[in-house]
Amino acid sequence: MDVIIYHNPDCGTSRNTLAMIRNAGIEPHVIEYLKTPPSRAMLKQLIARMGISVRALLREKGTPHAELGLSDPNLTDEQLLDAMQAHPILINRPIVVTPIRPSTAIFPAANEAQNRRHETHLRAGTHKVDSHDGFDVI
């Protein structure tokens, strides 16, 4: 089975995600997106497959997000994509691409972990509708 992970080895979530995939008996194709960022066309395809906005893929923490003024709501998707192309660290999360949906058929542990995090956030009253729980499997 072909599984692709857009991976940042310096990111704990990304390392954990890669380990989860390997623990499922799958050796994914690993793309270190900081060294080899996805093309603009691929980035658009990934965003579309995840069903999120371009802005939702932006990482703020530990990036030039603030210096680049990316919080400006008037910036277009094209301008945000330009920033991600110039600074791949702005791409938030490991992204895992699988050939089938739902991906929980491949990674049941991911679904269980996400449910536990969601339940914890609900109990604590801290869950945000637009939060991303670790990684996207598309």
Backbone as JSON, one array per atom type, in Angstrom:
{
  "sequence": "MDVIIYHNPDCGTSRNTLAMIRNAGIEPHVIEYLKTPPSRAMLKQLIARMGISVRALLREKGTPHAELGLSDPNLTDEQLLDAMQAHPILINRPIVVTPIRPSTAIFPAANEAQNRRHETHLRAGTHKVDSHDGFDVI",
  "N": [[0.84, -1.17, 0.0], [0.58, 2.18, -0.87], [1.64, 4.79, 0.99], [2.08, 8.09, 1.9], [4.01, 10.36, 3.71], [4.29, 13.67, 4.59], [6.81, 14.95, 6.15], [8.37, 16.25, 9.1], [11.26, 15.85, 10.66], [12.05, 17.1, 13.0], [9.82, 17.57, 14.45], [7.77, 16.51, 17.03], [5.13, 15.49, 16.82], [5.1, 14.73, 14.16], [7.12, 12.77, 14.13], [5.93, 10.88, 15.86], [3.68, 10.22, 14.37], [4.83, 9.06, 12.1], [5.99, 6.84, 13.34], [3.65, 5.53, 14.17], [2.54, 4.79, 11.72], [4.49, 3.04, 10.77], [4.36, 1.14, 12.81], [1.97, 0.03, 12.14], [2.72, -1.67, 10.26], [3.42, -0.65, 7.83], [5.54, 0.76, 5.48], [6.07, 3.91, 4.82], [6.35, 6.3, 2.09], [8.56, 8.74, 2.67], [8.56, 12.17, 2.78], [10.51, 14.77, 3.41], [9.34, 17.67, 4.07], [10.45, 20.16, 4.58], [12.88, 20.14, 3.35], [12.23, 19.26, 0.8], [9.82, 20.73, -0.39], [6.28, 20.44, -1.12], [5.08, 20.92, -4.47], [3.44, 23.86, -5.73], [1.06, 23.16, -7.03], [0.68, 20.58, -5.98], [0.41, 21.19, -3.29], [-2.0, 22.6, -3.35], [-3.67, 20.5, -4.17], [-3.44, 18.75, -1.96], [-4.54, 20.34, 0.09], [-7.15, 20.59, -0.88], [-7.96, 17.87, -0.83], [-7.88, 17.43, 1.92], [-9.92, 19.01, 2.66], [-9.83, 21.55, 3.78], [-9.21, 25.05, 4.46], [-6.79, 27.17, 2.82], [-5.61, 28.88, 4.64], [-6.01, 27.44, 7.0], [-4.0, 25.59, 6.94], [-1.76, 26.91, 7.65], [1.0, 27.3, 9.78], [1.7, 28.83, 12.86], [3.3, 29.04, 15.24], [6.75, 29.18, 15.95], [7.54, 30.01, 13.43], [7.93, 32.29, 10.59], [5.48, 33.57, 10.56], [4.2, 35.8, 11.93], [6.03, 37.89, 11.37], [5.75, 38.04, 8.63], [3.24, 39.0, 8.39], [0.98, 37.36, 8.16], [-1.44, 37.04, 9.43], [-3.21, 38.81, 8.48], [-6.41, 39.25, 7.38], [-7.07, 39.98, 4.82], [-5.34, 38.87, 3.02], [-4.93, 36.88, 0.16], [-5.69, 33.47, -0.88], [-3.77, 32.74, -2.75], [-1.65, 34.42, -2.07], [-1.07, 33.43, 0.47], [-0.3, 30.84, -0.22], [1.98, 31.5, -1.67], [3.61, 32.35, 0.44], [3.89, 29.94, 1.88], [5.26, 28.44, 0.02], [7.65, 29.84, -0.14], [8.5, 29.64, 2.47], [8.55, 26.8, 3.78], [8.27, 25.89, 6.41], [6.0, 26.98, 7.31], [3.97, 25.26, 6.69], [1.65, 23.48, 8.31], [1.69, 20.69, 10.3], [2.27, 17.14, 10.11], [1.44, 15.65, 7.06], [-0.44, 13.0, 5.94], [-0.88, 10.85, 3.31], [-3.11, 8.58, 2.08], [-4.2, 5.69, 0.19], [-6.84, 4.93, 0.46], [-10.1, 5.67, 1.81], [-12.23, 5.42, 4.62], [-9.36, 6.52, 6.4], [-9.03, 5.41, 8.85], [-9.39, 2.75, 8.63], [-6.95, 1.83, 7.97], [-5.32, 2.95, 9.91], [-6.29, 2.39, 12.75], [-5.49, 3.04, 15.35], [-4.9, 5.73, 15.21], [-7.41, 6.9, 14.96], [-8.51, 6.15, 17.44], [-6.76, 7.5, 19.2], [-7.24, 10.14, 18.42], [-9.95, 10.37, 19.12], [-9.72, 10.1, 21.93], [-8.25, 12.44, 22.56], [-10.09, 14.34, 21.69], [-12.27, 13.82, 23.41], [-11.06, 14.48, 25.85], [-10.57, 17.22, 25.45], [-13.22, 18.07, 25.22], [-14.22, 17.5, 27.79], [-12.65, 19.24, 29.26], [-13.45, 21.56, 28.21], [-12.05, 22.86, 26.22], [-11.95, 22.36, 23.52], [-11.66, 23.36, 20.19], [-13.57, 24.21, 17.38], [-12.21, 24.44, 14.97], [-9.84, 23.13, 15.43], [-6.88, 21.14, 14.86], [-6.16, 17.91, 15.33], [-3.34, 16.89, 15.64], [-2.47, 15.34, 13.11], [-3.24, 15.12, 9.62], [-4.9, 12.67, 7.85], [-5.32, 11.78, 4.65]],
  "CA": [[0.0, 0.0, 0.0], [1.34, 3.41, -0.95], [1.31, 5.82, 1.97], [3.06, 9.17, 1.84], [3.96, 11.3, 4.83], [5.05, 14.9, 4.5], [7.37, 14.78, 7.48], [9.4, 17.12, 9.66], [11.87, 15.03, 11.7], [12.22, 17.88, 14.23], [8.49, 17.73, 15.05], [7.35, 15.33, 17.79], [3.91, 14.93, 16.24], [5.46, 14.07, 12.91], [7.84, 11.54, 14.48], [4.95, 9.94, 16.4], [2.84, 9.8, 13.26], [5.64, 8.14, 11.31], [6.09, 5.6, 14.13], [2.34, 4.87, 14.13], [2.41, 4.19, 10.4], [5.4, 1.89, 10.74], [3.81, 0.13, 13.73], [0.86, -0.62, 11.44], [3.32, -2.58, 9.27], [3.5, 0.05, 6.55], [6.71, 1.62, 5.31], [5.61, 4.98, 3.93], [7.28, 7.14, 1.35], [8.74, 9.9, 3.54], [9.0, 13.4, 2.12], [10.84, 15.81, 4.38], [8.82, 18.82, 3.33], [11.28, 21.35, 4.73], [13.94, 20.01, 2.35], [11.6, 19.08, -0.5], [8.42, 21.13, -0.22], [5.39, 20.09, -2.24], [4.87, 21.98, -5.47], [2.23, 24.65, -5.51], [-0.08, 22.36, -7.49], [0.47, 19.5, -5.02], [-0.1, 21.82, -2.07], [-3.42, 22.86, -3.59], [-4.36, 19.2, -4.16], [-3.49, 18.26, -0.57], [-5.5, 21.18, 0.8], [-8.47, 20.2, -1.36], [-8.26, 16.53, -0.32], [-8.14, 17.53, 3.35], [-11.16, 19.74, 2.85], [-9.58, 22.69, 4.65], [-8.81, 26.27, 3.75], [-5.35, 27.41, 2.75], [-5.23, 29.5, 5.93], [-6.01, 26.41, 8.04], [-2.75, 24.84, 6.84], [-0.65, 27.76, 8.11], [1.53, 27.14, 11.14], [2.11, 30.12, 13.42], [4.36, 28.88, 16.24], [8.07, 28.82, 15.46], [7.63, 30.32, 12.0], [7.91, 33.73, 10.32], [4.07, 33.94, 10.36], [3.92, 37.17, 12.38], [6.87, 38.84, 10.63], [5.23, 38.15, 7.27], [1.91, 39.6, 8.44], [0.03, 36.39, 7.6], [-2.74, 37.09, 10.12], [-4.04, 39.77, 7.75], [-7.52, 38.53, 6.74], [-7.21, 40.4, 3.43], [-4.45, 38.11, 2.16], [-5.62, 35.88, -0.66], [-5.13, 32.12, -0.83], [-2.56, 32.73, -3.56], [-0.59, 35.05, -1.29], [-0.71, 32.48, 1.53], [0.46, 29.77, -0.87], [3.31, 32.07, -1.95], [4.37, 32.34, 1.69], [4.22, 28.55, 2.19], [6.28, 28.01, -0.93], [8.9, 30.5, 0.22], [8.85, 29.24, 3.84], [7.81, 25.55, 4.02], [8.0, 25.7, 7.83], [4.63, 27.46, 7.53], [3.03, 24.15, 6.47], [1.35, 22.98, 9.65], [1.36, 19.29, 10.58], [2.59, 16.14, 9.1], [0.29, 15.28, 6.23], [-0.33, 11.61, 5.52], [-1.74, 10.56, 2.17], [-3.39, 7.15, 1.97], [-4.96, 5.41, -1.03], [-8.25, 4.65, 0.72], [-10.79, 6.39, 2.87], [-11.59, 6.2, 5.66], [-8.0, 6.11, 6.75], [-9.05, 4.66, 10.1], [-9.3, 1.33, 8.29], [-5.52, 1.55, 7.95], [-4.72, 3.43, 11.16], [-7.3, 2.47, 13.81], [-4.92, 3.7, 16.53], [-5.01, 7.18, 15.02], [-8.78, 7.25, 15.28], [-8.67, 6.03, 18.89], [-6.03, 8.6, 19.84], [-7.95, 11.4, 18.16], [-11.16, 10.36, 19.95], [-9.34, 10.37, 23.32], [-7.92, 13.86, 22.66], [-11.34, 15.09, 21.53], [-13.03, 13.67, 24.66], [-10.36, 15.26, 26.88], [-10.85, 18.63, 25.19], [-14.62, 18.33, 25.52], [-14.36, 17.53, 29.25], [-11.96, 20.43, 29.76], [-14.06, 22.74, 27.59], [-11.03, 23.58, 25.45], [-11.91, 21.94, 22.12], [-12.05, 24.38, 19.22], [-14.14, 23.6, 16.19], [-11.25, 24.41, 13.87], [-8.55, 22.59, 15.84], [-6.37, 19.99, 14.13], [-5.64, 17.02, 16.35], [-2.11, 16.19, 15.34], [-2.11, 15.2, 11.71], [-4.34, 14.83, 8.71], [-4.76, 11.53, 6.97], [-6.26, 12.08, 3.57]],
  "C": [[0.89, 1.24, 0.0], [0.8, 4.43, 0.04], [2.45, 6.83, 1.9], [2.89, 10.01, 3.09], [4.86, 12.48, 4.5], [5.52, 15.15, 5.92], [8.39, 15.84, 7.83], [10.03, 16.35, 10.82], [12.11, 15.78, 13.01], [10.91, 18.04, 15.0], [8.09, 16.43, 15.74], [6.1, 14.68, 17.23], [4.22, 14.17, 14.97], [6.2, 12.76, 13.18], [6.88, 10.48, 15.01], [4.05, 9.38, 15.3], [3.58, 8.78, 12.39], [5.77, 6.8, 12.04], [4.78, 4.83, 14.1], [2.14, 4.15, 12.79], [3.27, 2.93, 10.32], [4.92, 0.78, 11.66], [2.62, -0.6, 13.13], [1.38, -1.56, 10.35], [3.47, -1.97, 7.89], [4.78, 0.89, 6.54], [6.33, 2.71, 4.31], [6.75, 5.59, 3.12], [7.38, 8.43, 2.17], [9.29, 11.07, 2.72], [9.26, 14.42, 3.23], [10.52, 17.16, 3.73], [9.59, 20.11, 3.55], [12.42, 21.35, 3.72], [13.37, 19.95, 0.93], [10.12, 19.44, -0.37], [7.55, 20.68, -1.39], [5.28, 21.26, -3.21], [3.59, 22.73, -5.13], [0.99, 23.84, -5.9], [-0.37, 21.24, -6.49], [-0.09, 20.05, -3.71], [-1.6, 22.1, -2.2], [-4.23, 21.56, -3.57], [-4.5, 18.66, -2.74], [-4.52, 19.03, 0.24], [-6.92, 20.79, 0.4], [-8.88, 18.83, -0.82], [-8.55, 16.54, 1.18], [-9.44, 18.27, 3.64], [-11.0, 20.92, 3.82], [-9.25, 23.91, 3.8], [-7.3, 26.35, 3.71], [-4.88, 27.95, 4.09], [-5.16, 28.46, 7.04], [-4.73, 25.58, 8.03], [-1.56, 25.63, 7.36], [-0.28, 27.46, 9.56], [2.0, 28.51, 11.61], [3.35, 29.97, 14.31], [5.69, 28.46, 15.58], [8.29, 29.08, 13.99], [7.69, 31.83, 11.81], [6.49, 34.27, 10.08], [3.82, 35.41, 10.72], [4.73, 38.19, 11.58], [6.36, 39.07, 9.21], [3.82, 38.75, 7.22], [0.81, 38.66, 7.94], [-1.3, 36.31, 8.34], [-3.71, 38.04, 9.41], [-5.14, 39.03, 7.01], [-7.72, 38.9, 5.26], [-6.28, 39.66, 2.47], [-5.23, 37.03, 1.42], [-4.99, 34.5, -0.46], [-3.83, 32.06, -1.62], [-1.39, 33.36, -2.8], [-0.13, 34.12, -0.15], [0.09, 31.31, 0.96], [1.87, 30.25, -1.22], [4.18, 31.99, -0.71], [4.79, 30.91, 2.05], [5.29, 28.01, 1.25], [7.64, 28.59, -0.57], [9.42, 30.03, 1.58], [8.08, 27.97, 4.19], [7.53, 25.25, 5.49], [6.58, 26.17, 8.18], [3.58, 26.37, 7.3], [2.85, 23.45, 7.8], [0.9, 21.53, 9.64], [2.12, 18.36, 9.66], [1.31, 15.88, 8.32], [0.54, 13.87, 5.74], [-1.35, 11.36, 4.42], [-1.88, 9.05, 2.07], [-4.26, 6.9, 0.73], [-6.45, 5.15, -0.79], [-8.79, 5.55, 1.8], [-11.89, 5.49, 3.38], [-10.24, 5.63, 6.02], [-7.97, 5.32, 8.05], [-9.07, 3.16, 9.85], [-7.84, 0.9, 8.28], [-4.9, 1.85, 9.31], [-5.76, 3.52, 12.27], [-6.77, 3.16, 15.06], [-5.02, 5.21, 16.42], [-6.41, 7.64, 15.38], [-9.02, 7.2, 16.78], [-7.98, 7.17, 19.61], [-6.74, 9.92, 19.63], [-9.22, 11.47, 18.99], [-10.83, 10.67, 21.4], [-9.01, 11.85, 23.5], [-9.19, 14.7, 22.6], [-12.16, 15.02, 22.82], [-12.39, 14.48, 25.77], [-10.64, 16.74, 26.7], [-12.29, 18.97, 25.54], [-14.84, 18.43, 27.03], [-13.76, 18.82, 29.82], [-12.57, 21.71, 29.19], [-13.1, 23.52, 26.72], [-11.03, 23.22, 23.98], [-12.41, 23.07, 21.23], [-12.55, 23.67, 17.97], [-13.11, 23.46, 15.09], [-9.9, 23.81, 14.27], [-8.18, 21.38, 14.99], [-5.66, 19.11, 15.13], [-4.45, 16.24, 15.85], [-1.76, 16.15, 13.87], [-3.34, 14.91, 10.9], [-3.98, 13.62, 7.88], [-5.8, 11.71, 5.89], [-6.27, 10.99, 2.54]]
}
